[in-house]
Amino acid sequence: MQLSVLTETSEIAPQSSIEKIYAETSFFFLLVLTLPALSASTGSILEFFFKIQPLPNIFPASIIASVGLTVFAFKTPWYRICVYLSFLIAFLLVSYLNFDLSWDGLAYHQRAIQHMVENKNLLLSSSGSIWADYYPKATWYFAAEVYRSLGDIQPGKIYHWLAALFIFSYSLRFSSKITHYKWAQYFFASIIAFNPISISQMETFYLDSTLGVFTFAIIFSVTLIIKEDNRFDWLILIISSTIAINLKFSGFAPPFLGFSFLTAYTLLKRNFTLFNKCLLAGLIALFIALGTLGFDPYIKNLLHGKHLLHPLYGQGKVDIMALNSPPGFTTRNRFTNLGVSILSKSENISELSGKTPQLKVPGTVFRSELLGFEIPDVRLAGWGVLFSLALISSFFAVNYRTLGIVLSTPLILIVLLTVVHPESWWARYSPQLIALPTLLALYSSTIYAPSRRRKYLGIFIFLVLILNSLLVIPNKYHATSVGNDFIKNSLVGYKGNHEVYELRGFIATPLLKRFNISPHLVSKEELEKDIGSFKKVQDFFYIK
């Protein structure tokens, strides 16, 4: 089967009206997500060097700028702008109504955001948490600006929804370049944007799924640049690379491999015009990623004489995986661990749990697995309870010898990103793996449609992956609702000034502020002297 029509072309294909809407929608939500973080980080640098106070109202100003830039770039009619703004308002409300009670959210994400909102520049002060002080801060900058504007920390979680809307639209653009089947485009985009990892992390301040979004964007933009060399996709590649580097330290890998692959392709093809564009785009992304958005922590670490990726590398590094890994995972190689995780029941077990991974027949589902997705970071088989069935089925979906460079590019990048990460067994560290069977289902059900066996296999994989996502929603919704009700019921009758002791280092101030409670934080010694007067609110805090 000849697929040369989908391989190489140096021309920029004209955009249809629907493709323009896909690009426009992804552009708008990407701007709303990016501009507040970039503006806030620039402000922190100006304060660090020149003592200039941060600008107020960055979030509403960024929305106005996003509208203006979108209208300027795409001549967007106002009714579509109103639709975009309606989505923004709706998801701000959803985020406001739900509390993040997750471990990482309370331990350091919200602490970092609260510190920023109190106008304490992390370049000039310490939050008391090594993670808040030295981890990348893109989502914290964003959430802090939302918090400043709306007076509550919870709406800051909207970055998950903005990222999902961005990648849903951009996935539609990508898939529309692969196939004209609209149903397949929407199946593909829905699975990419709303997979088990992203669903389980919605309404928390976790950011692994957001890194997954920008990893997808890098993979798709590199592929489309090879296919068409469109300026829009270069812009997506630059912004996505900048954000990815400033979400997690592992965020260096997607842009590094993406640009490396693109560079190798241009040299093999002796396309020096494309090579020069690649070099320029890479330098721009690196400058913004390290010089502005990532000045804290990357340049700060170097200024303080620390490793660029402190505290995970260099002198005094902290091992965060020893106790988080399932039994035996720290002594086996990454490929065995990945295989065991994919083929196991979905469970949240660690070295301390004393449990061992339980392998299962792909396609079988246990209720205990579904309950595991009430938390945002399921360790084993976190890609979903049916992922192993979809992945194994997808290996038979296409004739790999006929794919060509365009169709092969995303598959190669996904595999490379998965094998280079030593902890890819944990789905939160390799969210891109969900795209492997999804892409193969797209190819099989559309490009190979003349082969009925491949077409129906592709459709089967699509349906399995959609069900794989849907099965996560009920328990995620239940856990969020129970958490909301628990906090509301626990704080009935409390208002005004109260003494509070924070357990496990979990921050309580933003949560209590919602209920008009002004906490006076006490020490452990003060708590123990009068512990009978305090009420324990689960493992979060004591309140008097």
N, C-alpha and C positions, 0 to 999 in steps of 0.2 A: 504494500500500500504506500503510495507516494504522499508525503505530507509537506512537500517543499513550499506550499503556499504559506505554511506556518513557520518557516525557518527564518531566512534573513531578508531584510529589506532596508534600504537606506532612506526610503521616502517616509515622510510623515503622512500617514493616512488621514483623510478628512474625517472629522468627528461628526457622527450623526447627532441629531438633537438629543436622543436619550443618552448617548455617551457623554455629551456635554453636561447633562444634568448629573450623571454619576460623578464626573470630575468636579463640578461646582459644589455638590453636596459634601464630598470628601474634603475639598479645600476649605469650606466654611468651618466645619467642625474641627478640622486640624488647626486652623487659626485660633479658634476660641480656646482650644486646649494649650496651644503653644505660646501665644502672646503674653498672657499673664505671667507665666513662669519666666520667660525671657526678660520681661520688663522688671520683674521683682529681683531677679539675679543681678541684672545690670545695676539696679538701685543699691543692692547690698555692696557691690564693688565700689560704687561712687562714695558710699558712706565710709567704707573701709579706707579709701585713699584720701578722700577730700572732705570727710565729715558732713557730706550733703545728706539731709534727711530723706528717707524714701517718699516717693510721691503717693498721695492718697488716691482712692477710687480707681485702682489699676484694673480691676475686673470689669466694671461697667465700661471703662474706656476701651478695653480690649474687645468687648462685644461690639461696640460702635465701630472700632477700627476693622473688625472682621467683616461686618456688614459692608462697610465702605469699600474694602479691598475686593470682596466678592462681587459686588455690583460693578466695580471698575473693571475687573478681569473678565467677567462672564456676561456683563449686561443683564444681570439677574432681574427678572420682574419682581415687583414688591410682594406679590401674593406668595411667591416661593420663599422670600425672606421671612414673611410672617409665619410660614410653616416651620422653617428652621428655628425661629425664635420660640414658637409654641413648643417644639420638642425640648428646647433648652429649659424653658420655664417648668414644663412637666417633670423633667428629670431632676431639676433642682428641688422640686417639691418631694418627689419620691425619696431622694437622698436625705432631705431634711427629716422625713418621717421615720426613718430607720436608723437605729443606733449601731455603731460599730463596736462590738464587744469582743472582737478577736484578740488573740494573744499579742501578736505583733502590733496590731493597731493601738492597743492600750500601752504596750511596753515602750514603744519608741516613735511610731509614726505620728500619733497625736501629740506626743510630748514635743517633738520637733516643730510641729505646726503651731502649737500653743506658744512656744518660745518665740517663734517668728512674729506672731500676732502681737505679742507684748513688746514689739519693736526692739527685741534683743537680737542683734545681728550675730549669726553663728560664726561669722568671720572674726568677731570681736569678743565673743563670750561663749561659755559652755552651757549646755542644757542639763548637764549631769548624766547624760547617756552617751556612751561611746559610739553607739550606732547613730543616734541623732546628730552627733557632732561630725562624724566622718563618713557617713554614707552619702551617695549621690542624692540630689534634692529636687529634681524636676517636679514631681507631683506635690512635694511639700510647698514649694514656692507657689504652685497653682492653688492648692487648697487653702493656704494662708491668705491669699488675696480674696478668695471667695468668702472666707471667714471674716475678714476685715469688712467686707462690703455688706454681708448679711447678718453678722453678729452671732453666728452659730457655726460650730466646726463641722457638723454632719453634712451640709450641702457640698462641702469640698470633695466628697466621694464621687461627685458627678463625673470626675475624669474617666471612670470606667465606662459610663454611658456615652460620653463624647468620643472616647476611643473606639467603642463598638460601632457607633454611627459612622465614624470616619472609615474604619476598615470594611464595614458592610458596603459602603458606597464605592470604596476603591476596589474591593473585590469584584463588585459588579463591573466596574470599568475593565479590570484585568480579564475576567472571564468572558466579557463581550468581545474581546480581541481574540479569544480562543474558539468560541462557538457562538452561533446566532440563536441557539435554543434558549429562550427566555427562562423556561422552567429550570433548566440546568444552572443558569447564571444565579438565580435566586436561591436554589438549593445550596449551591457552592458558597455564596456570600453569607447565608444564614448560619451554616456550620462553622465557617471561619470566625464570624463575629460572636456567635453565641454557642461556644463549645463548653464542655463541663468545667474546664479551668476558669474561663471567664465568668460563667454563671455562678460558680461557687465563691468567687471573690467579689462579686457585686455587693455593694453596700458595706464594704470594708475598705480600709486604707492599704490593703495589700497592693502590690504593683506588678506581680509576675505576669498576670494576664495582659496588663498594659504593655509590658515589654514584648509579650507575644504579638500584640497588635502591630507594634513598630517593626518587629522582626518580619512579620508577614509583608508589611509595606515595603521593606527593603528588598525582600525576595521578589515580590511582584514588580517593583519598579525597575530592578536590574533586568528582569526578563523582558519587560516592555521596552526598555532602552535598547536592548539587543535587537528587538523586533522592529522598532520604529524610530528610535532616537527622538523622542518628543520632549520639549522643554518642561512640560508639566510633570513628567515622570522624573526628570532630574531634580525638580524642586521637591517632590515627595521624597526622593532618595536623600537629599541633603537634610531636610527637616527631620525625617525619621531617624537618620543616623545620629543627628545631634541629640534628639530626645532619648534614643536607646542608650547611649553612653551615659546619660544622666539619670537613668532609672536604677540601674544596678551596675556593679563592676563587670558582671558578665555581659553587659550591654555593649562592650567593645567588640565582641565576637561577630555579631551580625553585620555591622558596617565594614569591619575588617575583611571578612570573607566575601561580602558582596562586592566591595571595590576591588579586591584581589582577583575575583573571578572575572569581573568586567575588564580589568586591566589585561589579564591573560588573554581574554577573547580578542581585544583590540590589537594586541601584539601579534597573535596568531593570524589574524585577518589583515595585518598591516594597515589597519585603519587608524592612521595617526591623528586624524581630526577627532575621532571619537576618543582616542587615547588622551589627547590634550584636554577634552571636556571632562574626562574621568579624573585626571590629575587636578584640575581646577576645582571640581565639585568636592573631591576628597579633602583638599586643603581648606576650602570654605567650611565644610562640615566639622573638620578637626579644630579649626580656629574658634568657631562658635561653641563647640562642645566643651573645649577646655578653657578657652579664654573668657567666656561670658557665663553661659549657663552652668558650666562645670568648674568655674574658678574655685568654688567650694563644692567638693572637697579636693579636687586634683591639685590645683596650684597651691592651695592652702597646705596640703600635705608636704609638698616640696619645700615651701617656705619654712615649714616647721622641722625640716630635716627628716621627714618620714618617707616611707615608701609611697609611691603614687597611689597604690591601692590599699593603704592602711585603713582599717586594722586587720584585713584578711591576709596581708602579705607583709614581709619585712620584719624588722625587730619588734618583738612584743606582739606578734600576730596571734589572732584568736581563732581556734579551731571550732567552727560552728557545726561541723558535720558528725563528729565522733558520737555524740549522744543522740543526734537526730536520725542517724541511719538505722535501718532494720538490722537485726542480728546477722552477723556474717558479712555484711556489705562492705565494711571497711577493709576486709582482707581479700576480697575478690576483685577481679578486674571489672572495668566499667561495662564491658559488653555482656558479660554474664549477668551483672546486676540489672542492666537494661532489659535483657530477655526475661529474667525472673519477674521483674516489675510488670512488664506488659502482659505476661501470662498468668499473673496472680489475681486473687480476689482483690478488689479495691478496699484497702484498709489503711488505717493510720497507726502503724506500729513503729516503734523505735527500739533502740538498744535497751532502754529502761523498761519497756513493756513486757519483755520476756517472751513475747510471741514470735513465731517464725512465719514467713510468707507461706500462703496456701495456694498452690497452683489449682487452676480450674479448667474445665473444658470451655474453649472460646464460644461465646454465645449464651452461656448459662448465666443466670442472674440470681443473686441471693439478697434477701432483704437487708442483711447486715451491711452489705456493700453500699446500698442506697443510703442507709443511715449515716455512713461515713462522710457523705458529701454535705452534711450539715456544717462542716468546718471548711475553711478556705484553702487548706494545704494538705489534702490527702496524699500520703506518701507513696503507697504502692498502687499502681494502675490508676493514677489520678486523671488519665485521659478519658475515663468513663468505663462503665461496666461492660459495654459492648465493643469497646475499641479494638480488642484483640481479634475479634471476629472480622471487623471491617478491615483491619490491617492485613491479616492473612489472606482474605478474599481479594484484596486489591493487588496482591502480587501476581495474580492471574488475569488481571483486567486488560492489559495492553501488550502489544508486541514492542518491546523496548528498542529493538533494532531500527524501528521506523520512526522514532520520535522526533529526531532532529534537535538542533541546538535550542530553539525557543522552548519547546515542551520539556526538554531535559534540564534546562537551567534551574527551575525551582526545585526539582527533585534532587538534583546534585547538592544545592545549597542546604536543603533541609537535612539531608544525610550528613553532610559535613558539620553543620551546626550541632547535630545530635552526638556525633562521635567525638568531637573535640571537647565537649563538656564532661568532666570526670564524674559528675553527679546527674547525668541525664536520665537516670532511673526515676528521679523525682519529677513528676510531670510539671510542677511549677518552674523547674529549671530547663525544661525542654518543651514549651508549649507549641513550638513550631511543628512537632511531630504529628499533631492532629491534622495538619494540612497534607501529609503524604497520601493517605488513602482518599482524602477529599479531592485532591488533584487527579489522582488516578481514576476516581469515579467520574470526574468531569470529562476526562479524555475518553474513557471507555464508553460512556453513555451517549456521547455526541460525535466525536471524531471517528470512532470505530462503529458508529451506528449501523453501517451496512452488515456488520457481523452481529447477528441477533444474540448470540451467546454473550459477546462482550457488552453489547448494549444493555441487556437485561441484568448482567452482573454489575455493571456500573450503576444502574438504577437501584439494585438491591443494596449496594454499598452506601449510596446516598440515604436510603431509607433507614438503614441500620444506624448511620451516624446521626441522623435527625432524632431517631428514638433514643440514641445514646445521650443526646443533650436534654431531651424532654424528661427523661427519667430522673435527672438531677433536680429539676425545678421544685417538685412538691416538698422534698425534705429541706431544700434551701429556704423556701418560703416559710415552712413550719418553724425552722430554727430561728429565722429572723423575727417572726411574729412572737414566738415565745420569749425571745430576748427583750423585745420592745415592751411586752406586757410585764415581764419580771421587773424591769427597771422602773416602770411607771408605778407599779404596786408597791415596790420597796421604798419609794420616796414619798408616798402619800403622807401629808401632814408636816413635811419638812419644808421650811422656807427661811430666808434670811441667813444669819451667821450661824455656822455650825463647825465644831471641831471635827476634823477628818484625818484618818490615817490611811495612806495608800498602801495596799498590799502588793507584794511581788514587784514593786516598782511601777505598777499600773497607774497611769495618770487618771485623776478623778475630776479635775477642775472643769474641763469643757463639758462633760456630761452633767455635772451638778449645776452649771450655769444655766442650762436649759430649764431647770426647775426653780430658777430664782434663788438658788442656794449659793451663798458666798462661803467657800470653805476656808477654815483656818487650819493649815496642815500641822499636825503634831508629830512628835517623835515616837519611836517605839516605846521608850521609857515612860513618856507621858500617857500613852495608851494603856500600858500595863498597870499603871498606878490606879486607873479608874475604869478598867475594862468593862465592869458591870454596867456602866452608863452608856456604853457604845453598842450600836447595832451593826452586826456584820452583814454586809451585802455580798453574798456569795464569796468569791475569792477576789473581789474587786477592791473593796475598801470597807473601813469601819466609819460610822458616822454617829455623832453624839447629839 
